[in-house]
Amino acid sequence: MTALLAVGVAAVGAAGVTAWPIAMQKDATVTAPPLVAGLRPDDTEDGRNTADFLQTALAAEVDLDHTVAAAYYDHGGRGILFVGGDGLIWQPGDALEKAFGMVSDDQGAVTHVHDVAAGQLGGTARCGRTATDDGDMAVCGWADHGSVALALFPRRSENEAADLILAIREAAETRH
């Protein structure tokens, strides 16, 4: 009887450990903020078209309730492409892997993917790089049980991109 009780307590504890992150993260909303980390929206036709393409690709790869995308640029003219979405995500790591997969093309996939700080919102965050005609490009993203997002950072180091993805996340993701 004592052994059965111990097994029951362990099972309830394990369920609680698993359920807690889901309960805390599941009700998220992701937006494309109008201004973030000193970045301004790129409202050019190319910027909008590229953002729309990424938004469609993410919606096709990951089952989400809502998706957003935006192109940004800094004072030096360097661009950033951001795409994200929200909905209940059972396996955040898998969702983030699918998001990284949508960047794959004939030049290759995102390589050297490694964990980076996810910040106060938790979940998982990763960065890597992909080859482009202009050289390697940093790619970073995050995922939790309520959101997934990815950003492409041409002409930026992975360290700079990791810092920027945290700033973007703090501005783009809210929980209810």
trRosetta pair geometry for C-beta under 8 A, 3 or more apart (Angstrom, degrees):
i j d omega theta_ij theta_ji phi_ij phi_ji
1 4 5.7 -53 -149 35 32 112
1 5 6.4 33 152 -18 64 105
2 5 5.6 -53 -149 37 33 113
2 6 6.3 35 151 -21 65 105
3 6 5.6 -52 -148 35 32 113
3 7 6.4 33 152 -19 65 104
4 7 5.7 -52 -148 35 32 111
4 8 6.4 34 151 -20 63 106
5 8 5.6 -54 -149 36 32 114
5 9 6.3 31 154 -18 66 105
6 9 5.8 -52 -146 37 30 110
6 10 6.3 32 154 -19 63 107
7 10 5.7 -55 -148 38 30 113
7 11 6.3 32 153 -21 65 106
8 11 5.7 -54 -147 34 30 111
8 12 6.4 27 156 -15 64 105
9 12 5.9 -55 -147 38 31 109
9 13 6.2 33 153 -20 64 108
10 13 5.6 -56 -147 38 30 114
10 14 6.3 30 155 -19 65 106
11 14 5.8 -53 -146 36 30 110
11 15 6.4 30 154 -18 63 106
12 15 5.7 -54 -148 36 31 112
12 16 6.4 33 153 -21 63 106
13 16 5.7 -56 -150 35 31 113
13 17 6.5 31 154 -19 65 104
14 17 5.7 -52 -148 34 33 111
14 18 6.4 27 154 -13 64 108
15 18 5.8 -61 -149 42 31 108
15 19 5.8 23 158 -15 69 115
16 19 5.8 -58 -132 43 28 105
16 20 6.0 41 165 -37 64 103
17 20 6.3 -42 -145 15 22 115
18 21 7.5 -68 -174 32 30 96
18 22 7.2 17 146 -7 64 116
19 22 5.6 -68 -156 43 43 113
19 23 5.8 40 154 -22 79 110
20 23 5.9 -59 -145 37 28 109
20 24 6.2 18 162 -12 65 112
21 24 5.8 -63 -143 43 31 107
21 25 5.7 2 169 1 69 121
21 122 7.0 -134 -137 133 104 144
21 123 8.0 137 -173 -82 119 59
21 144 7.5 -129 172 -168 103 95
21 145 5.9 136 133 -16 86 133
22 25 6.5 -74 -136 48 20 93
22 26 5.5 33 172 -49 64 114
22 88 8.0 39 -163 -153 98 95
22 90 7.8 6 -113 -122 122 54
22 145 4.6 -161 -121 -160 55 164
23 26 6.5 -35 -122 8 17 115
24 122 7.7 36 108 45 126 147
24 145 7.8 94 68 47 65 127
24 175 7.7 5 165 -170 62 155
25 28 6.4 -13 177 -38 63 118
25 121 7.7 99 -118 173 98 85
25 122 6.8 -106 -81 79 124 115
25 123 6.4 123 -133 -67 150 102
25 144 4.2 -121 -166 147 141 117
25 145 3.9 108 88 47 118 95
25 146 4.6 -158 149 -2 71 102
25 147 7.7 -116 175 14 97 81
25 175 7.0 -85 -132 -112 39 132
26 88 5.3 11 -151 -111 104 82
26 145 5.0 -47 -75 123 68 107
26 146 4.6 147 -151 -76 17 100
27 146 6.0 -57 31 -120 15 145
27 175 5.9 91 89 -164 78 75
27 176 4.4 -87 141 54 121 93
28 86 4.9 -147 95 -133 86 120
28 144 7.0 106 -36 75 154 114
28 146 3.1 128 7 123 108 124
28 147 4.2 -87 109 -34 147 109
28 173 5.7 -17 -168 -163 117 98
28 174 6.9 151 -155 81 64 39
28 175 5.2 -38 -97 -95 69 73
28 176 7.7 -167 -87 5 22 79
29 66 7.6 -4 -140 71 72 143
29 86 5.5 -85 -118 -14 30 170
29 147 7.9 -17 67 -80 6 122
29 173 7.2 152 78 -150 47 50
29 174 5.1 -13 57 61 96 90
29 175 7.7 176 16 -87 72 27
29 176 7.0 64 -15 -33 106 103
30 66 7.3 173 52 98 86 101
30 67 8.0 -9 80 -134 122 36
30 68 5.9 -155 116 28 92 117
30 84 4.2 -119 167 121 148 119
30 85 5.8 -153 52 -126 137 7
30 86 4.7 170 4 -41 93 100
30 147 4.9 129 -52 -138 117 123
30 149 6.1 177 -145 -67 145 118
30 172 5.5 19 -156 152 75 99
30 173 5.4 -19 -98 -94 74 73
31 68 6.0 80 -148 -23 30 174
31 172 5.6 -156 63 -152 59 64
31 174 7.6 15 3 5 108 103
32 51 8.0 56 -123 -163 159 136
32 68 4.4 -156 -29 155 98 123
32 69 6.5 4 -76 97 140 9
32 70 3.7 136 -169 -25 134 126
32 82 6.3 148 -125 94 95 120
32 84 7.7 162 -73 38 76 101
32 172 6.8 9 -98 -123 30 108
33 36 4.6 103 76 -56 125 109
33 168 7.9 -166 28 -151 115 64
33 171 4.4 -60 -11 149 159 114
33 172 5.7 -116 -16 -81 99 67
34 41 6.2 -54 -155 -31 59 121
35 38 8.0 14 180 -102 91 10
35 39 7.1 166 -158 76 52 56
35 40 6.3 -11 -113 -104 83 58
35 41 7.7 -82 -74 -22 56 82
36 39 5.3 -17 71 51 72 104
36 72 7.0 -72 52 -107 98 160
36 167 6.4 141 166 134 94 94
36 168 5.4 75 147 -112 145 63
36 171 4.3 -171 -119 69 110 163
36 172 7.1 0 -99 -47 154 89
37 164 5.8 152 125 -137 168 78
37 167 3.9 80 -75 131 126 143
37 168 6.5 -61 -2 -60 130 65
37 171 7.3 -131 -24 -10 82 141
38 74 6.1 37 120 -133 100 92
38 75 7.1 -52 165 -19 110 99
39 72 3.8 41 161 164 122 134
39 73 6.7 148 -156 66 83 18
39 74 5.6 -56 -102 -79 72 69
39 80 6.1 -40 -137 33 150 129
40 72 6.3 147 72 -156 30 81
40 73 6.2 -31 62 62 82 72
40 74 7.7 133 16 -106 79 24
41 47 7.7 126 167 145 70 146
41 70 6.1 -74 -124 -173 92 118
41 71 7.1 83 -166 78 62 61
41 72 6.0 -58 -102 -103 33 68
42 46 7.9 -53 147 84 120 82
42 47 3.3 -161 117 -118 105 154
42 48 8.0 -147 108 -39 79 59
42 70 7.8 136 38 167 78 75
42 71 3.8 -60 57 113 117 103
42 72 5.9 -171 -12 -107 92 10
42 73 4.9 86 -72 -16 107 103
42 79 6.2 7 -49 -126 155 105
43 47 6.3 -46 -44 73 4 135
43 48 6.7 30 -158 -51 46 105
44 47 4.5 97 54 5 80 104
44 48 7.0 -152 90 -3 41 85
44 71 7.8 -62 45 87 84 141
45 48 5.9 -56 -145 40 30 108
45 49 6.0 29 157 -19 66 110
46 49 5.8 -57 -142 39 27 110
46 50 6.2 25 161 -17 64 109
46 71 7.9 -45 110 46 70 178
47 50 6.1 -59 -147 37 25 107
47 51 6.3 23 157 -15 62 110
47 71 3.4 -142 -162 68 93 146
47 73 8.0 -86 -102 -29 136 107
47 79 7.5 -149 -107 -137 100 129
48 51 5.8 -59 -147 40 29 111
48 52 6.2 31 155 -21 66 108
48 71 7.1 -105 -55 16 32 119
49 52 5.7 -54 -146 36 30 112
49 53 6.4 34 153 -22 63 104
50 53 5.6 -51 -150 32 32 114
50 54 6.6 29 153 -15 64 104
50 71 5.9 70 72 -70 112 130
50 81 6.0 -89 133 -113 118 130
51 54 5.8 -56 -150 38 32 109
51 55 6.3 34 153 -22 66 107
51 69 3.9 163 -178 126 83 105
51 70 5.4 22 -130 -109 144 14
51 71 4.9 -120 -51 -28 111 86
51 81 6.5 -162 -88 -148 70 90
51 82 7.7 5 -124 59 102 60
51 83 7.1 170 -153 -79 67 90
52 55 5.6 -53 -146 35 31 114
52 56 6.4 31 156 -17 65 105
52 69 6.7 -179 -70 72 24 134
53 56 6.0 -58 -152 37 29 109
53 57 6.4 28 152 -19 64 109
54 57 5.5 -55 -146 38 33 113
54 58 6.3 32 157 -19 68 104
54 69 4.9 151 81 -135 104 145
54 81 6.1 146 -34 163 160 121
54 83 4.1 -134 138 -60 116 143
54 102 7.6 114 -144 127 69 132
54 150 7.9 -138 -174 79 121 108
55 58 6.0 -53 -146 35 29 108
55 59 6.4 29 155 -17 62 108
55 67 5.1 142 -161 129 86 119
55 68 6.7 -67 -114 165 118 12
55 69 3.7 -124 -58 -7 99 128
55 83 5.6 -158 -77 -134 56 109
56 59 5.8 -57 -148 38 29 112
56 60 6.4 28 154 -19 63 108
57 60 5.8 -60 -151 37 30 111
57 61 6.3 19 156 -14 66 113
57 83 7.6 11 64 172 96 169
57 102 4.5 127 152 -168 120 134
58 61 5.8 -64 -143 41 32 106
58 62 5.9 -28 180 31 72 106
58 64 7.2 0 139 12 97 142
58 67 5.4 156 91 -140 116 137
58 69 7.4 162 15 -68 132 115
58 83 5.0 180 -30 149 143 126
58 84 7.5 -108 -180 -98 167 10
58 85 5.9 167 135 -13 127 124
58 99 6.2 19 -122 -119 95 89
58 102 6.4 -119 -77 13 56 170
58 148 7.7 -177 -164 99 117 108
58 150 7.2 -172 -95 26 122 115
59 62 7.5 -73 -118 58 18 69
59 64 6.5 -99 -116 49 62 107
59 67 4.8 -109 -68 -7 96 154
59 85 7.0 132 -83 -75 69 156
60 102 7.9 125 69 -108 98 126
61 98 4.5 164 162 158 109 109
61 99 6.5 148 104 -83 140 45
61 101 6.7 169 -146 74 139 106
61 102 5.1 -103 -39 -61 155 118
62 85 6.7 164 90 60 120 132
62 89 7.6 -8 -176 -110 115 115
62 95 5.0 71 -131 -150 126 90
62 98 5.2 145 -69 94 90 135
62 99 6.3 -8 -34 -62 135 86
62 148 5.7 -88 168 60 169 150
63 87 6.6 -115 124 107 68 149
64 67 5.6 96 91 -62 138 89
64 85 3.6 38 174 137 163 135
64 86 6.3 103 -164 63 106 23
64 87 4.1 178 -148 7 51 128
64 89 7.9 -7 -95 -70 79 101
64 148 7.1 -120 -82 38 126 104
65 85 7.4 163 52 172 53 101
65 86 6.0 -39 52 97 99 71
65 87 3.8 149 -7 -89 85 101
65 88 7.9 65 -28 4 114 67
66 85 5.8 176 92 -153 50 83
66 86 5.4 -2 57 51 98 87
66 87 6.9 157 20 -50 65 91
67 83 7.0 4 -176 -175 104 89
67 84 7.1 177 -149 98 66 34
67 85 3.8 -35 -98 -88 69 116
68 83 7.2 -179 93 -148 50 49
68 84 5.8 -9 58 63 88 77
68 85 6.8 160 14 -84 65 60
68 172 7.9 -163 77 -159 136 112
69 81 7.5 -1 -172 -179 100 84
69 82 6.5 171 -151 95 55 59
69 83 4.1 -5 -105 -104 98 81
69 84 7.6 154 -83 18 57 54
70 81 7.9 179 93 -153 42 48
70 82 5.2 -4 58 60 80 104
71 79 6.2 -18 -174 -163 98 113
71 80 7.3 158 -160 81 52 49
71 81 5.5 -22 -106 -104 75 70
71 82 7.6 177 -87 22 27 74
72 79 6.8 143 82 -157 47 60
72 80 4.6 -12 63 58 99 98
72 81 7.9 -175 23 -79 71 25
72 82 6.6 30 -3 -5 110 114
73 77 5.9 -14 -179 -151 125 32
73 78 6.4 158 -153 78 75 34
73 79 4.8 -37 -93 -95 85 62
73 80 7.2 175 -83 15 35 72
74 77 7.2 -49 69 17 66 18
74 78 5.1 1 34 54 107 88
74 80 7.8 67 -31 -13 90 107
78 154 6.7 -158 -165 86 87 83
78 155 5.2 -125 -131 79 116 122
78 156 6.7 113 164 -53 143 99
79 154 6.0 26 65 42 87 116
80 151 5.8 1 180 -177 103 113
80 152 6.9 163 -160 78 54 56
80 153 5.7 -3 -116 -103 89 66
80 154 7.8 -156 -88 25 44 74
80 156 7.9 11 -88 -6 96 146
80 164 7.0 -132 -113 153 151 145
80 168 8.0 -146 146 -78 146 140
81 151 6.5 164 84 -155 52 60
81 152 4.3 7 51 45 104 105
82 149 6.9 0 -171 -177 87 112
82 150 7.7 167 -150 89 47 45
82 151 4.7 -13 -101 -104 72 96
82 168 6.1 -157 -115 -165 138 144
82 172 7.4 -148 169 -85 141 155
83 99 7.8 -176 92 -153 107 110
83 149 6.7 175 95 -152 45 68
83 150 5.6 -8 63 59 90 86
83 151 7.5 167 22 -83 60 50
84 147 6.4 16 177 -178 112 103
84 148 6.5 -174 -148 97 73 46
84 149 3.0 -15 -100 -102 112 98
84 150 7.1 167 -78 17 69 53
84 172 6.2 93 42 151 158 140
84 173 7.7 -103 160 -70 154 93
85 147 6.9 178 93 -146 40 68
85 148 6.2 -4 57 58 80 81
85 149 7.3 160 14 -80 48 69
86 146 5.7 2 -153 159 93 77
86 147 4.7 -29 -101 -95 77 82
86 173 7.9 142 -83 -127 114 86
87 146 7.3 170 68 -159 19 50
88 145 6.8 -11 -154 166 59 81
88 146 6.9 -22 -100 -105 41 59
89 92 5.3 84 120 -84 124 66
89 95 4.9 -34 -155 -34 131 156
89 143 6.5 -111 129 -175 160 102
89 144 7.1 120 61 100 125 37
89 145 5.4 -161 65 -150 80 36
89 146 6.6 -137 18 -51 97 12
89 147 7.3 -108 0 20 134 14
89 148 6.2 118 -85 -37 160 107
90 145 7.4 37 -101 -135 21 88
91 94 3.9 28 118 20 120 119
91 95 6.4 151 92 -19 69 84
92 95 5.5 -56 -146 36 36 113
92 96 6.3 33 158 -18 69 104
92 123 5.5 -131 -179 -154 162 99
92 124 5.6 150 120 22 119 107
92 143 3.8 161 -174 128 90 104
92 144 5.3 -10 -109 -122 148 14
92 145 6.0 -80 -53 -64 113 48
92 148 7.0 177 -147 -84 75 97
93 96 5.9 -55 -148 37 30 109
93 97 6.4 33 152 -21 64 106
93 124 5.7 41 -85 28 76 164
93 143 6.8 177 -69 77 25 135
94 97 5.5 -53 -148 35 33 114
94 98 6.5 35 153 -19 65 102
95 98 5.7 -53 -152 34 32 111
95 99 6.5 34 149 -20 64 104
95 143 4.8 156 81 -142 107 144
95 148 4.5 -122 139 -79 120 148
96 99 5.4 -50 -149 34 36 114
96 100 6.5 37 152 -17 67 101
96 124 6.2 -111 -7 90 158 114
96 126 6.2 114 155 24 138 119
96 141 5.4 165 -147 107 96 122
96 142 7.1 -79 -104 161 124 14
96 143 3.8 -127 -53 -10 102 133
96 148 5.9 -155 -76 -142 63 109
96 150 7.8 143 -147 -74 70 97
97 100 5.7 -51 -149 37 33 110
97 101 6.3 41 148 -27 63 106
98 101 5.3 -52 -150 31 34 120
98 102 7.1 41 153 -29 63 94
99 102 6.1 -45 -159 18 35 110
99 141 5.4 163 105 -158 137 168
99 143 7.3 176 8 -64 136 118
99 148 5.6 -168 -45 157 141 120
99 149 7.5 108 -156 136 161 8
99 150 4.4 -177 159 -44 121 130
100 103 6.0 -53 -172 23 45 113
100 109 7.5 63 144 178 94 97
100 110 4.6 -96 -173 41 103 143
100 113 6.5 16 -144 -100 162 142
100 126 7.4 -39 -64 91 136 127
100 128 6.8 56 -143 33 130 133
100 139 6.7 117 -129 129 84 133
100 141 6.6 -140 -63 20 84 139
100 150 6.8 179 -72 -116 52 134
101 104 5.6 -27 -167 -3 52 118
101 109 7.1 -24 -123 -141 54 114
101 110 7.9 -101 -71 20 30 106
102 150 7.7 160 55 50 112 164
103 109 7.2 99 88 -156 85 55
103 110 5.3 57 76 -45 131 106
103 130 5.5 -133 142 -51 123 164
103 139 5.8 -5 -95 -124 176 157
103 150 7.4 -145 -44 164 117 145
103 152 7.0 155 -117 -87 125 113
104 108 7.0 -84 -142 142 75 32
104 109 4.1 -15 -103 -103 102 77
104 110 7.1 -92 -67 -6 73 71
104 130 7.8 -140 -92 -129 43 132
105 108 7.4 1 63 42 60 30
107 130 7.3 97 99 167 109 90
107 131 4.5 -132 152 91 115 105
107 132 6.7 124 93 -98 165 30
107 133 7.8 -125 -80 -51 153 60
108 111 6.8 -18 148 -31 126 114
108 130 6.5 -177 91 -154 91 79
108 131 5.2 60 41 28 120 114
109 130 6.8 -96 144 -115 26 103
110 113 5.9 67 126 -67 104 107
110 128 4.3 99 165 90 100 132
110 129 6.8 150 -153 72 72 18
110 130 4.8 -57 -95 -64 61 102
110 139 5.0 -88 -119 62 127 144
111 128 5.8 171 78 179 26 118
111 129 6.3 -35 62 68 76 72
111 130 7.0 127 11 -93 75 52
112 128 5.1 149 78 -145 65 83
112 129 5.7 6 54 27 117 92
113 126 5.3 28 -177 166 95 127
113 127 7.2 179 -141 93 57 28
113 128 3.7 -41 -84 -64 64 129
114 126 6.4 166 83 -151 25 85
114 127 6.5 -23 60 62 75 72
114 128 6.9 131 8 -80 64 75
115 124 6.9 -81 -124 -162 99 89
115 125 6.9 90 -161 77 65 59
115 126 5.6 -53 -99 -97 41 78
116 125 5.0 -69 72 111 83 103
116 126 6.3 138 12 -120 86 22
116 127 5.0 40 -23 -3 135 106
116 140 6.8 -31 33 -139 146 116
116 162 4.2 -135 -161 -138 155 120
116 165 7.5 92 87 60 140 131
117 125 6.5 -8 94 62 31 134
117 162 7.1 91 35 170 83 112
117 166 6.6 5 95 -81 101 133
118 121 6.8 -109 148 73 92 75
118 122 5.7 35 115 -168 131 19
118 123 5.2 -170 -168 71 142 69
118 124 5.9 -99 -84 -135 135 12
118 125 4.0 167 -96 -6 68 106
118 142 6.0 120 -139 -132 86 113
118 144 7.8 114 -176 -68 133 104
119 122 7.7 -94 83 -30 59 27
119 125 7.2 64 4 -26 85 149
119 166 4.8 144 -61 -141 128 100
119 169 6.1 165 36 86 151 136
119 170 6.7 -123 179 -62 157 95
120 170 7.9 61 39 -100 106 99
121 142 7.7 63 85 164 122 150
121 144 6.5 -113 142 -33 98 154
121 169 6.4 -133 29 152 142 121
121 170 7.7 -167 -22 -90 120 60
121 173 6.0 53 -126 98 166 136
121 175 7.4 161 -135 -29 102 122
122 144 6.0 88 96 -112 81 130
123 142 5.8 85 99 176 129 97
123 143 5.6 -156 174 98 125 41
123 144 2.9 -95 -82 -79 130 88
123 145 7.3 -151 -99 -6 102 60
123 147 7.8 -74 -75 64 167 84
124 142 6.8 166 89 -153 48 62
124 143 5.6 -7 59 59 92 83
124 144 7.3 161 17 -78 61 59
125 140 7.0 18 179 -179 94 98
125 141 7.0 -164 -146 100 64 39
125 142 4.3 -23 -98 -99 86 87
125 143 8.0 165 -82 18 47 56
125 162 7.6 110 138 -146 122 84
125 165 6.5 152 -162 116 123 131
125 166 7.5 32 -151 -76 169 79
125 169 7.7 -77 -99 -46 130 157
126 140 6.9 -172 98 -146 43 62
126 141 6.2 -6 58 58 79 77
126 142 7.9 155 16 -89 61 43
127 138 6.3 -12 -170 -170 111 98
127 139 6.8 156 -155 84 60 48
127 140 4.1 -20 -99 -97 87 91
127 141 8.0 153 -85 15 50 55
127 158 4.9 130 139 -163 134 99
127 161 5.7 134 -135 98 130 115
127 162 5.0 -79 -37 -76 149 92
127 165 7.2 -165 -79 2 103 148
128 138 7.7 157 88 -152 31 55
128 139 5.5 -19 67 63 77 97
128 140 7.8 156 19 -81 53 51
128 158 7.5 -9 -131 -118 6 125
129 136 4.5 16 171 -177 130 113
129 137 6.3 153 -157 73 76 37
129 138 5.6 -43 -98 -97 82 45
129 139 6.5 153 -107 13 26 85
129 158 6.3 -84 -57 -71 102 111
130 136 7.0 147 73 -152 28 67
130 137 5.5 -26 63 60 80 92
130 139 5.6 40 -5 -19 107 131
131 135 7.7 -91 -147 174 62 23
131 136 6.1 -45 -99 -96 51 62
131 137 7.8 123 -138 14 5 83
132 135 6.5 -4 62 60 85 33
132 136 7.2 129 19 -121 82 13
132 137 5.0 45 -10 -19 126 119
132 154 7.1 -41 39 -114 164 101
134 137 7.6 64 73 -61 97 103
134 154 6.8 39 79 -157 137 114
134 155 7.5 -43 132 -59 131 89
137 152 6.1 14 150 -171 128 92
137 153 6.5 162 180 74 81 53
137 154 5.0 -36 -124 -98 113 59
137 155 7.7 -17 -115 -17 79 42
138 152 7.8 146 87 -163 55 45
138 153 4.1 -23 74 67 101 114
138 156 5.2 -77 29 87 129 87
138 157 6.4 68 -53 140 140 19
138 158 4.7 176 -120 -89 118 55
138 160 7.3 162 24 67 167 84
138 161 3.7 -159 132 -26 141 155
139 150 6.8 -1 -177 -173 95 101
139 151 7.3 174 -152 86 53 47
139 152 5.6 -16 -106 -107 82 64
139 153 7.0 -170 -78 20 32 83
139 161 7.5 5 2 172 6 155
140 150 7.4 168 93 -151 37 56
140 151 5.7 -11 64 57 81 92
140 153 6.8 22 8 -9 100 124
140 158 7.5 132 -64 -153 107 71
140 161 4.7 165 -17 145 126 106
140 162 5.8 176 -109 -89 149 50
140 164 7.5 136 49 72 144 87
140 165 4.0 -112 116 -49 131 148
141 148 7.0 21 171 -179 118 76
141 149 5.7 -171 -149 96 83 52
141 150 3.8 -26 -91 -99 123 66
141 151 6.8 162 -82 13 65 63
141 165 6.9 -123 -80 -147 17 141
142 147 7.4 23 104 106 98 100
142 148 7.2 -163 96 -141 54 44
142 149 5.7 11 49 51 82 90
142 165 6.5 153 -29 159 102 116
142 169 5.5 35 16 -97 154 138
142 173 8.0 -80 87 -31 136 151
143 147 7.0 -157 -138 100 46 55
143 148 4.2 7 -108 -109 92 86
143 149 7.7 179 -74 21 58 54
144 147 5.8 24 46 47 89 77
144 148 7.9 -169 26 -71 48 58
146 175 6.9 103 72 -111 160 93
147 173 5.4 -158 52 -121 173 121
149 165 7.9 165 103 -158 110 97
149 168 7.5 -151 132 121 145 117
149 169 6.9 174 56 -97 141 85
149 172 6.7 87 -96 108 166 147
149 173 7.5 -128 -14 -58 138 112
151 161 7.3 -175 95 -163 108 98
151 164 7.2 -118 105 113 153 108
151 165 5.6 -170 35 -100 127 90
151 168 6.1 93 -52 51 153 170
153 156 4.0 -65 156 52 112 127
153 160 7.1 178 168 98 147 95
153 161 4.0 -158 26 -103 162 112
153 164 6.6 129 -101 62 135 144
156 160 4.6 -118 -177 88 102 125
156 161 5.1 125 113 -58 121 88
156 164 7.3 -14 168 4 159 145
157 160 4.6 95 55 9 82 100
157 161 6.8 -145 95 -4 43 88
158 161 5.4 -56 -144 41 33 114
158 162 6.2 41 155 -26 67 102
159 162 5.7 -48 -147 30 30 112
159 163 6.8 28 154 -14 61 102
160 163 5.9 -55 -155 36 33 110
160 164 6.3 29 151 -16 66 110
161 164 5.6 -58 -144 41 33 110
161 165 6.2 36 158 -25 68 102
162 165 6.0 -48 -143 29 29 109
162 166 7.0 31 154 -17 58 102
163 166 6.0 -59 -162 33 33 111
163 167 6.7 27 148 -14 66 107
164 167 5.5 -55 -148 39 39 111
164 168 6.0 40 154 -20 71 105
165 168 5.5 -50 -143 39 34 113
165 169 6.1 39 154 -24 65 105
166 169 5.7 -53 -146 34 29 112
166 170 6.5 30 156 -20 63 104
167 170 5.9 -52 -149 33 31 111
167 171 6.7 18 155 -7 62 109
168 171 6.0 -69 -154 45 31 104
168 172 5.5 10 160 -9 72 123
169 172 5.9 -66 -127 47 26 100
169 173 5.3 -12 -172 12 70 118
170 173 7.5 -44 -97 46 13 85
